[in-house]
């Protein structure tokens, strides 16, 4: 059986789709998956043992995305089942253009027009549950029990206990706690852990700010990996950490997939929908504000109080609970 899966674009969302993929694997024994997605989602999930093909969707770069989507679909061919985890017009088109009879997408004007199965999935629940319900819409045996996140990338092994720091959040500055406070937290644990600073290519400057603050605090046992790792290496290194301090971000979900003890700092986002899934060693730190969750990339009121009100001392105390 051949199953086409259109992955979410963001790293964290793609990882939150992995329980749904595991449910599909269990429900259709012997199935082979074709993954289509963004570069980061493909790099993270292409290692699945049932992955037959993994294709980066570059149709957005084409002069005619409609034509590029059609050509990609014809290249992919027909499947026994096709599902998209993106609620996006061109994803619905891609499924339709493959000629696949059974096509599943969340209900929208374009999916209802183009596809065979378009269930209404309530959004007031964790994204993992939303994806899993979508994947199992054709199953009479789905009991609502959703497995943990799963990555098939073997984790690294550090020589010493390691604390990981992730100050970035691709979505926008509103989700980001502050480099100097990350450094203060790391300094409090530097006698027990080596420190690794994580970050993507666009977060190098932020990582350098952490590095600068660590040096001012006389902390030298750190490694700055921001902008220096592939997605596979990022996942492998996060998986090797014994403690992880992070914003709401893709790397936060990577840590959850490896059950890394995590302090997750939330500001303007809906924590009930995107918190770490089934990581019993995770603690969320957030402040209830009248204006939250605003879901904005930048603080619309200019005060960023949902983050400024979270102190390094508070994070240190929470991290000590996980450390003990």
Steps between C-alpha positions, in 0.01 A plus 500: 500500500634842402413800719578861412552733797531877461691613806456830687754767405641579845743266675298488820170440320658222293620329817154539652367310198717196579246334733246515216755342267562223753125440520485470121791255505322287758163516324644411158765230555751482219417849372768713336499875552586778260567822691469840334588808701730790573874443518504493881203266536642259243846503660348411837255231387662335198674250728173319576549128419182496289599805297531398134548852359560841658449803278557866579209707372648791309189594304477833682817612318356434154376779274169313485435310822187350353691344211786391728251334734343312210841382375601384848173309538542325166855405598374354827221301339200338661486367858278271701450786747614861514488736796612857554575648840510847343182701479608662175350532153798368303526196727139412422576550131806276522293215645228545237748514213655162600175330401478331840142407588522515881641842592482637854533860617355716773174663398543824304341654193771361273521153653121456485507605136790275399531199733304197614536513880493838675412457868443792731774479761455725802802724557451539876722200575865408469630503144618140540140395568376702202747330266425156642124540464551610141720200419259253658180642353450179296570268794221341701750368753672825603453533876630854528824388664785686334860380531800718594702700248745289301821581313715233337826691533747339737598739777858605565695420814682776687796423723354707785148588616381778272254788530352617170385858442263600222427872499359511149147464369457525125145635517603840640652709778186485717576133578859567605628532853825696543861394430636652822246306706580174322863567588415565865315169520786315334752658736303366799548145369846532346664312787284195422453517123689587190292745296399480136336799328266402217355712223430520131680708236282802584572472872878525496503855637273400787724205582802730494322725753463199731865418448601858584294494818642163604854635469405803711377253763836312482342193340724331244375142474261564210474419131312723258340289225266768365498490121750213496278192495281324250144414610616143565791622712276745684263219597780261594669756723182615673417134565829463685431781749414425861321833546355739242391862543300627205239730358188363332669381182585210274799393714262484799310223321825329404584481871155354571555228239809389694337549843765755601418679828386841378409843630278651230447878509171611347386853423239595238408151374230247591691269730214250523529442125877500447664399828729198515296187432528217754833609647453430870824685567380829359398811695333799337578848629260773394312801635126545460443837336182679392646529152613139463502294295527769235673267249691795353853486361587821686340641814215722369499704822875555507559386859561122446395451861418133450877449467652786699312381809674160490826533693814292479463418871160347431639282219792392718263384773287305253806345338626387839179298542583312181866470593435343841 
